């Protein structure tokens, strides 16, 4: 076999091995990122069972499409503010369950769609407890750097959520 053919075969084998290794490494990284994003969902569901500092970076930013005040617009919140929001949610809702989850990851971004069910047992957003079970869905995109979430973009079915608590009766009078 000539040196040129041998060199070509060796170079091709090295290239193919590198591509396979790179694809495997990227796939492993995407799975790790999906796991980190799922930990954030689990933290929201549990309320306090998980230390958020193990999931979120010190300079974390949460972009919520609207606060739990229906008249508020988009806002950015830091981790402390999000922790307070989680506390408010868990003082008003019990038996929080994850019904469905779907995740897609690319690069340092993970998209997670969830369907959540919870029992409304305390005052929330000015609404007295209804004792009703509410089911709603939400979507969040997280950006991950160095194994921690640095930024989140969240949107959720606030109208369906509020309607189930009879907080939007005026919409049903059409």
Helices and strands as residue ranges (DSSP letters): H 3-46, G 52-54, E 56-64, E 75-77, H 79-92, E 93-106, E 109-120, E 133-145, E 148-156, H 158-164, G 169-173
